[in-house]
Amino acid sequence: MTPPPPPPPWGRNPPRPRHTSGLWRPPRPASASAAGGFSCGAHFFVRATDSRTVSMHAAWGDTVGAVLAHLADRGYGRDLRLVYAGRQLAPETALADLRLPPDSTLNLLSRLRSTPYPDAWQLASYIASTAAAAKSDPAHTSSAANINELVKEFILCAHRANMRQRHDRDSPLFDAQPTGDHAAQYLEIFRQAGAPFALVRLYAANPSSASHHHAENAIKCFLTMDPSALPPDVLPVMAPVLLEFCGLLSFSVGKRDELYISSRSMLATVLSLPSGLPPCIKSPSKLIEQVLPFAEEIVGVVMDELASLDMTVSSKNLEDLSNFFKVLRQQALRWVPNGGPLPKNLYNSERGHNDTWVWKLHEMSMNLLNRVDECLKRLEMDLSLSSENRGVNISQSRWVARSHMLVMLTQLDFISMIYEDLAHNLRLVLLAHRDPLNALVRCSKRNEHLHWLVKHKDLLCFESRRNLVLMMLPEGKDEYGELHEMLIDRQHLLDESFEYIIQARPSELRSGLFMEFKNEEATGPGVLREWFCMVCQALFSPQQVLFSPCPSDRQRFFLNGTSAVDPLHLKYFIFSGRIIGLALMHRVQVGITLDRTLFLHLAGRSIKLEDISAADPVMYASCKRILEMDAAVVDGLELTFSRDVHELGSRRTIELCSGGKDLHVNIRNRELYIDLLIKSTFVDSISVQLTHFVRGFSDILVDPELQKVFFEFLDLEDFDGMLGGSNKTINLEDWKLHTQYNGYKEKDRQIIWFWKAVESLSIEQQRQLLFFWTSVKYLPSDGFGGLASKLYIYKVSESADRLPSSHTCFYRLCLPAYPSLKVTRNQLQKITQEHVSCSFGTW
C-alpha cells in the first residue's frame, strides 16, 4: 500500500480513510504475492502513547512507515516509533517481513531524541496524543479531563529546570559555558511535539462538548499572569508558543473567538516585556512579519471603536495596541539604518522595498493617524459649541474619558521615528487641533509616556505644561504610604530642617511631609505651607552664601561659586534641591525664583550672552562692548583667554582653554572668547554645586532620570509662577470673589468694613494678612482661582478686643463682629505684623 498523502489544512472536512469500529482497512494488494504469500491482510493491535489500544488491519505489503503515517493522521504525532518484542521496527520494513503472529500487540512510543530533556519530550508527546485521541474518538473524551493539569505540570517542569540550572551555577563545579534558557527549550519541545496543534484541534472540534472546555482550560494555562500558575521565569519565553496558538486559533475558530482574542492579548503582553522576544528569532524583519498581522487586527478594532458616536476605546484594546506598537518600533529601529527615519522612497508603495512589512506598517500607522485626526476634529467642534453656547458644558470627566487619544498619539510618535512623513503629518495634526490637544493634556492623569510632547511644547498652554511636569512628581501619602514627620524649633529652623530632610531617604520624602513647630498646637497643611516659606527665606538668605541674588531682582537667585567657604555647602545644595522639589510637589509658592542661567543648566540647555544679563549685568555689558569694538580697540585691551577669580582673600588665574594665558583676544576670536568666558563663569565654576543641587531635586521626582525633561517642558516664566508665585499686586476684587461667609452675609456692615480695612493696607500688609489667613504668602500665577479651596470668613462670638484667629488648613478666618471700621482696621493692623502673622494661626 502507498502511504496516505499528507492531509490538507485541517478544518476543511478532508476525505478520510474509512473506519469501522476503529479498524483501518487500506486498499488490498494487487495480488497475493504482494502480501508476501499470504492471502489476507495482517490484523494487530497498537498500544498508543495515550495508553489506549488501537485495532488495525493492513496489507502485508504495507510498511511500518505507512502504519506510523496513518497513526499520525489520527493525531498521534509524526515523531513516533513502533516497538515489538523490545525491538524498534524500521519504518521501511514491510509487515510481511515481521512475521507477526495473529493479534500481536505493537507499542507506539515517542522517538528518542538526542536531547537533555527526555522527560519534556515524553510529557509533551503525551499531552499531544491525549488531545488527539479525544478529538478522533468521542469515547475517549474523559481522558482529556485532566489535560490542563498535564499542561500545568509541563510549565512547572520548565520552571524547575530553570531552578536547577541556577542552583548548578551556584555550585563551585558549575561550567560557565552558556547553556541557554531551559524554560525556552522546554517550550520549544512543547511546540515540536505538536501539543499546540492537538489542543487547538480539540478546542475547535465541537464547541458544546466537554473536550472543548478541557482544551480551552489547557490553553488558558498559557494566558495567565498569576505567578503561581505561570512562573515569572517562564513568562518571558512564551512568545513562540503564543504565536503558534494565535495562528492556529485564528485559522480554526476565527478572529472573534474569545480564546483567540485572549491569546492575542497575551502575545502582545509577553512581547512587550524587556526579555519577551523569542530567542530563536534573531531577525527583526522576521519577528515584525509574524507580529504585524495581529497588530493590524487590533488597529482595525481600535479604529472601529473610534468611529463610534462616543469614540470610546476599551482599555484592553488600548493596552494591546500599545504593546504591539512597542515591539514593532523596537524591532524596526533595529532594522532601520542609522536608527531612522527611512527615506520616503523605501515605503511609499508595496514595491518600494523587499520587506513588505515596511510599507504595511507605514500604511497602518497613517490610517490610524487619519482616524485620530477625525476624532480631534469632532472634539474641536465640541469645544466650539461649548464656547458659543453656555448651556453646553464639556466636563473634565468627559475629557479624562477621552485620554485614549493621547495614548494613540503617543504610539504614533513612537512609530514616527521610522517614517519621516509620519512625523511631519503628526505635527500638522497637532498644530491643527491645538485646543483639543490642550484640553486632553490639562485633564490627563499620570502617564509616563507623554514626555514626547516636549517636542511640541510650543503648542501647549501653561496649564498643560504645568500638568505634565506635576505628573512627574509624586502624589504623596496615597501613593507611597506613611508621611515623613518633623518637629521643628522655630529658633533653629534651618539647622533642624536640614537634618530632617538630608537624613531622610528619598522614598520617605516622596510619601509626603507632616510637621509641627515645638510648643505649638497647630498642625496640618497650613503649618506645612508656612514652614516652606520660612525655610526658603532662610536658605536663600545672603548669609548662607549658597545662592546669590540678581542685582535687579533680589528674589531671583543663581548658584554662588564661592560657597565652598561652608564645609557643608555640598550637602546644603542637596538639601536645597530637595526643598525646591518638595515645594513643587506640595504646590506651595515660596516667593523664590531661579535665575535664567541656573534654569538653563537644569534644562540641559546652553547659556548664551543674553542669558547672563540679570545675573551679572556688568559682565554682560562688557561683553556687548567687546563685540561692538573695532579691531584696534580690541587689541588695545590686551585680553587673554583667561580670567582672574578671588577666593578666600586670594587671587588665582583660570585659563579658558589650554594655553589661554598666552592666547590674545582679537576681532577674529572674540566671540569664542566670550563663549568660553561665559562657560567658565556660569558652568565650570559651579559644576560641583550644580551636580548636588540636581541630585537633591531628582530625589523627589518619581523617576530621577526625568530631571532634564521636567525643565525642558517649561519656560522660565512657567517655573517662576510654579515656585515663586505671582509677583503682581493682590487683586482685591478677585479676593472677594473667592471668599465665602459663614454667619455673615456679604452685605453685613462688618464684612463691608473688613474689605475697606483690607483695601487700606499696604501691599506687604495684604500679603501678611493673606499669610495669617491661609499660610499662603504668594498666590499661584492664576490668582485666587489657583488655590485648592475657596477662602472663608466665619463669624465668632468674641469680644471686640479679641484679634481675629485662623484655621489655615481650611483657609478659614474667624472674625469677631467689630463695632466700627476703625476697630476693624486696628485689629487687622495688629495681625499683619510679621511676628504675629507667622505664628498666630491654629490648624
Residue pairs with C-beta under 8 A, 6 or more apart in sequence:
1 26
1 27
1 29
1 58
1 59
1 61
1 62
1 66
2 66
3 63
3 65
3 66
3 69
3 70
4 17
4 66
4 69
4 70
4 73
7 14
7 73
8 14
9 251
10 201
10 252
11 204
11 251
11 252
16 73
17 24
17 25
17 26
17 70
17 73
18 25
21 55
22 54
22 55
22 137
23 55
23 56
23 57
24 56
24 57
24 58
24 70
25 41
25 57
26 41
26 57
26 58
26 59
26 62
26 66
26 70
27 59
28 41
28 59
29 35
29 59
29 60
29 61
32 38
32 39
34 59
34 60
34 61
35 41
35 59
35 60
35 61
35 96
36 60
36 61
36 94
36 96
36 97
37 96
38 60
38 96
41 57
41 58
41 59
41 60
42 57
42 58
42 59
42 60
42 62
42 95
42 96
42 100
43 55
43 56
43 57
43 102
43 103
44 56
44 58
44 100
44 103
44 104
44 105
44 106
45 53
45 54
45 55
45 56
45 103
45 104
45 105
45 106
46 53
46 54
46 56
46 67
46 71
46 82
46 105
46 106
46 107
46 108
47 53
47 105
47 106
47 107
47 108
48 54
48 71
48 76
48 108
48 129
48 133
49 76
49 77
49 80
49 108
49 109
49 110
49 125
49 126
49 129
50 76
50 126
50 129
50 130
50 132
50 133
50 140
50 143
52 133
52 140
52 143
53 105
54 71
56 67
56 70
58 66
58 67
58 95
59 95
60 94
60 95
60 96
61 94
61 95
61 96
62 94
62 95
63 91
63 92
63 93
63 94
63 95
64 82
64 89
64 90
64 91
64 92
64 93
64 94
64 95
64 98
65 91
65 92
67 82
67 95
68 78
68 80
68 81
68 82
68 91
69 78
71 80
71 108
72 78
72 80
74 132
74 136
75 128
75 129
75 131
75 132
75 133
75 135
75 136
75 198
75 201
76 108
76 128
76 129
76 132
76 133
77 110
77 125
77 128
77 129
77 132
77 193
77 194
77 198
78 194
79 110
79 111
79 125
79 192
79 193
79 194
80 108
80 109
80 110
80 111
80 125
81 88
81 89
81 108
81 109
81 110
81 111
81 112
82 88
82 89
82 106
82 107
82 108
82 109
83 89
83 106
83 107
83 109
84 98
84 100
84 104
84 106
84 107
89 98
89 106
110 121
110 122
110 125
110 193
112 118
113 121
115 121
115 189
117 161
117 182
117 185
117 186
117 189
119 157
120 154
120 157
120 158
120 161
120 185
120 186
120 189
120 190
121 189
121 193
123 150
123 153
123 154
123 157
124 154
124 189
124 190
124 192
124 193
124 195
125 193
126 150
127 147
127 150
127 151
127 154
127 190
127 193
127 195
127 198
127 199
127 218
128 193
128 194
128 195
128 197
128 198
129 198
130 143
130 144
130 147
130 150
130 198
131 144
131 147
131 195
131 198
131 199
131 201
131 202
131 215
131 218
132 198
132 201
132 202
133 140
133 143
134 140
134 141
134 143
134 144
134 147
134 202
134 211
134 214
135 198
135 201
135 202
135 205
135 211
138 209
138 211
141 209
141 210
141 211
141 214
144 202
144 210
144 211
144 214
144 215
145 210
145 214
147 199
147 214
147 215
147 217
147 218
148 214
148 217
148 218
148 220
148 221
150 218
151 195
151 199
151 218
151 221
151 222
152 221
152 229
154 186
154 190
155 221
155 222
155 229
155 230
155 231
155 234
156 231
157 186
158 182
158 183
158 186
158 187
158 234
159 183
159 231
159 233
159 234
161 182
161 183
161 186
162 181
162 182
162 183
162 231
162 233
162 234
164 182
165 179
165 182
168 174
180 279
181 237
181 279
183 233
183 234
183 237
184 237
184 279
184 280
187 234
187 237
187 238
187 240
187 241
188 240
188 280
190 196
190 241
191 240
191 241
191 244
196 241
196 244
196 245
196 248
197 244
197 248
199 215
199 218
199 219
200 215
200 219
200 245
200 248
200 249
200 252
201 252
202 211
202 212
202 214
202 215
203 212
203 215
203 216
203 219
203 249
203 252
203 253
203 259
204 252
204 253
205 211
205 212
206 212
216 259
219 245
219 259
219 263
220 259
220 262
221 229
221 230
222 230
222 238
222 241
222 242
222 245
222 263
222 266
223 262
223 263
223 266
224 230
225 235
225 269
230 238
235 270
235 273
235 276
236 270
236 273
236 274
236 275
236 276
237 275
237 276
237 278
237 279
238 266
238 270
239 267
239 270
239 271
239 276
239 277
239 278
240 278
240 280
240 281
242 263
242 266
242 267
242 270
243 267
243 278
243 290
245 263
246 260
246 263
246 264
246 267
246 294
249 257
249 259
249 260
249 263
250 260
253 259
253 260
254 260
255 261
255 297
264 294
264 297
264 298
264 320
265 316
265 319
265 320
267 291
267 294
268 294
268 298
268 319
268 320
268 323
268 324
268 327
269 276
269 319
269 323
270 276
271 277
271 291
271 323
271 324
271 326
271 327
272 322
272 323
272 324
272 326
272 327
276 327
277 287
277 327
277 331
278 287
281 287
281 290
284 331
284 332
284 334
284 335
285 331
285 335
285 355
285 357
287 327
287 331
288 328
288 331
288 332
288 335
288 357
288 361
289 355
289 356
289 357
291 324
291 327
291 328
292 328
292 357
292 360
292 361
292 364
294 324
295 321
295 324
295 325
295 328
295 364
296 360
296 364
298 317
298 320
298 321
298 324
299 321
299 364
299 367
299 368
301 317
302 313
302 317
302 318
302 321
302 368
302 408
303 367
303 368
303 371
305 311
305 312
305 313
305 314
305 317
306 313
306 371
306 372
306 374
306 375
307 371
311 375
311 378
311 402
311 405
312 401
312 404
313 404
313 408
318 404
318 407
318 408
321 407
321 408
321 411
322 407
322 410
322 411
325 411
325 414
325 415
326 414
328 361
328 415
329 414
329 415
329 417
329 418
332 340
332 361
332 415
332 418
333 339
333 340
333 417
333 418
335 355
336 342
336 418
339 417
340 417
340 418
340 419
341 416
341 417
341 418
341 419
341 420
341 423
342 358
342 418
342 419
342 420
343 420
344 420
344 421
345 352
346 352
346 353
346 358
347 353
347 358
347 359
347 362
347 419
348 359
349 359
350 356
350 359
352 358
352 359
353 359
361 415
361 418
362 418
362 419
362 422
365 412
365 415
365 416
365 419
365 422
366 422
366 425
368 408
368 411
368 412
369 412
369 422
369 425
369 426
369 429
372 405
372 408
372 409
372 412
372 429
373 429
373 432
373 433
375 405
376 405
376 429
376 432
376 433
376 436
376 437
377 433
379 402
379 405
379 433
379 436
379 439
379 440
380 433
380 435
380 436
382 394
382 436
383 394
383 435
383 436
383 439
385 392
386 392
386 393
386 394
394 439
396 443
399 439
399 440
399 442
399 443
400 443
400 444
400 445
402 440
403 440
403 443
403 444
403 445
403 447
405 436
405 440
406 440
406 441
406 444
406 447
406 450
407 447
407 449
409 426
409 430
410 447
410 449
410 450
410 452
412 422
412 426
413 423
413 426
413 452
414 452
415 422
416 422
416 423
416 426
417 423
427 456
430 437
430 456
430 459
431 459
434 459
437 459
437 460
437 464
438 459
438 460
438 461
438 463
438 464
441 450
441 453
441 460
441 464
441 467
441 468
442 461
442 463
442 464
442 467
444 450
444 467
444 468
444 471
445 471
446 471
446 475
447 471
448 702
448 703
450 468
450 471
451 706
451 709
453 460
453 468
453 713
454 709
454 712
454 713
457 465
457 712
457 713
460 468
462 718
462 721
462 781
465 713
465 714
465 715
465 718
466 714
466 718
466 722
468 713
469 710
469 713
469 714
469 722
470 584
470 587
472 701
472 702
472 703
472 706
472 709
472 710
473 581
473 584
473 585
473 700
473 701
473 702
474 480
474 510
474 511
474 512
474 585
474 700
474 702
476 510
476 511
476 512
476 585
476 586
477 483
477 511
477 512
479 510
479 511
480 507
480 510
480 511
480 512
481 511
482 511
483 511
483 512
483 513
483 514
484 500
484 504
484 508
484 509
484 511
484 512
484 513
484 514
485 513
485 514
485 515
486 496
486 497
486 500
486 513
486 514
486 515
486 516
487 515
487 516
487 517
487 518
488 496
488 497
488 500
488 515
488 516
488 517
488 518
488 531
489 496
489 517
489 518
490 517
490 518
490 839
493 534
493 535
493 538
494 535
494 538
494 539
494 544
497 531
497 535
498 571
498 572
498 575
501 509
501 575
501 578
501 579
501 582
502 571
502 574
502 575
502 578
506 699
506 700
509 578
509 582
509 699
509 700
510 585
510 700
510 702
512 586
513 528
513 582
513 586
514 523
514 528
515 523
515 527
515 528
515 531
516 522
516 523
516 527
517 527
517 531
520 839
521 842
521 843
522 808
522 841
522 842
522 843
523 843
524 808
524 809
524 843
525 586
525 775
525 808
525 809
526 774
526 775
526 806
526 807
526 808
526 809
526 810
526 841
526 843
527 775
527 808
527 809
527 841
527 843
528 586
528 588
528 775
529 586
529 588
529 774
529 775
529 776
529 808
530 771
530 775
530 808
530 838
530 841
532 579
532 582
532 583
532 586
532 588
532 590
533 588
533 590
533 591
533 771
533 775
533 777
533 778
534 838
535 579
536 579
536 583
536 590
536 591
536 592
537 590
537 591
537 592
538 544
539 546
539 547
539 572
539 575
539 576
539 579
540 546
540 547
540 549
540 557
540 592
542 548
542 549
544 566
544 572
545 560
545 562
545 563
545 565
545 566
545 569
546 559
546 560
546 563
546 566
546 569
546 572
546 573
546 576
547 557
547 558
547 559
547 560
547 576
548 557
548 558
548 559
548 560
548 615
549 555
549 556
549 557
550 556
550 557
550 558
550 595
550 614
550 615
551 614
551 617
552 614
552 617
553 593
553 614
555 591
555 592
555 593
555 724
555 727
556 593
556 594
556 595
556 614
557 592
557 593
557 594
557 595
557 598
558 594
558 595
558 597
558 598
558 615
558 682
559 573
559 598
559 686
559 689
559 690
559 693
560 686
560 689
561 645
561 681
561 685
561 686
561 689
562 647
563 569
563 573
563 689
564 647
565 648
566 572
569 689
570 688
570 689
570 692
571 692
573 689
573 690
573 692
573 693
573 696
574 692
574 693
574 695
574 696
574 699
575 696
576 693
576 696
577 692
577 693
577 694
577 695
577 696
577 697
577 698
577 699
577 700
578 696
578 697
578 699
578 700
579 696
580 696
580 697
580 723
581 696
581 697
581 698
581 699
581 700
581 701
582 700
583 589
583 590
583 723
584 700
584 722
584 723
585 700
587 780
587 788
589 721
589 722
589 723
589 724
589 725
589 726
589 776
589 777
589 778
589 779
589 780
590 723
590 724
590 725
590 778
591 724
591 725
591 777
591 778
592 723
592 724
593 719
593 720
593 723
593 724
594 602
594 716
594 719
594 723
595 614
595 615
596 611
596 612
596 614
596 615
596 716
597 607
597 611
597 612
597 615
597 682
598 690
599 711
599 716
599 719
600 606
600 607
600 611
601 607
601 682
601 683
601 690
602 694
602 697
602 707
602 708
602 710
602 711
603 708
603 711
603 712
603 714
604 708
604 711
604 712
605 712
607 678
607 679
607 682
607 683
608 678
609 620
609 623
609 624
609 674
609 678
610 620
612 619
612 620
612 678
612 681
612 682
613 620
615 682
616 681
619 677
619 681
623 674
623 677
623 678
626 634
626 637
626 639
626 665
626 670
626 673
626 674
627 670
627 671
627 674
629 637
629 667
630 667
631 666
631 667
634 665
634 666
634 667
634 670
635 664
635 666
635 667
637 665
638 664
639 664
639 665
639 673
640 660
640 661
640 662
640 663
640 664
640 665
641 655
641 656
641 657
641 659
641 660
641 661
641 663
641 665
641 673
641 676
642 653
642 654
642 655
642 656
642 660
642 661
643 653
643 654
643 656
643 677
643 680
643 681
644 651
644 652
644 653
644 654
645 651
645 652
645 653
645 654
645 685
653 661
654 680
655 661
656 673
656 676
656 677
656 679
656 680
657 663
657 676
660 676
663 669
665 673
694 707
697 707
698 704
698 707
701 707
701 710
711 719
714 722
720 727
720 781
721 780
721 781
722 781
724 778
725 777
725 778
725 779
725 780
725 781
726 778
726 779
726 780
726 781
726 783
727 778
729 763
730 763
730 766
730 767
730 770
730 779
731 783
731 784
732 755
732 758
732 759
734 783
734 784
734 785
735 758
735 784
735 791
736 755
737 784
738 784
738 785
738 787
738 790
738 791
739 790
739 791
739 792
739 793
740 790
740 791
740 792
740 793
741 748
741 751
741 792
741 793
741 794
741 795
742 792
742 793
742 794
742 795
743 794
743 795
743 796
744 750
744 751
744 793
744 795
744 815
745 751
750 795
750 815
750 817
750 818
750 824
751 793
753 818
753 820
753 821
753 824
753 825
754 793
754 815
754 824
754 828
756 821
756 824
756 825
757 821
757 824
757 825
757 828
758 766
758 769
758 828
760 825
761 769
761 828
761 829
761 832
765 829
765 832
766 832
767 777
767 778
768 777
768 831
768 832
768 833
768 834
768 837
769 828
769 831
769 832
769 837
770 776
770 777
770 779
771 777
771 837
771 838
772 804
772 806
772 831
772 832
772 836
772 837
772 840
772 841
773 791
773 806
773 808
773 811
773 812
773 813
773 841
774 787
774 791
774 806
774 808
774 811
775 808
775 841
776 787
779 786
779 787
780 786
780 787
784 791
787 811
789 810
789 811
790 811
791 811
791 812
791 813
792 810
792 811
792 812
792 813
793 812
793 813
793 815
794 812
794 813
794 814
794 815
795 815
795 817
796 805
796 814
796 815
796 816
797 816
798 814
798 816
799 816
800 816
800 817
800 818
800 819
800 823
802 816
803 827
803 830
803 831
803 836
803 840
804 813
804 814
804 815
804 816
804 827
804 828
804 831
805 813
805 814
805 840
805 841
805 842
806 812
806 813
806 814
806 840
806 841
806 842
807 814
807 841
807 842
807 843
808 841
808 842
808 843
809 843
818 824
818 827
830 836
831 837
831 840
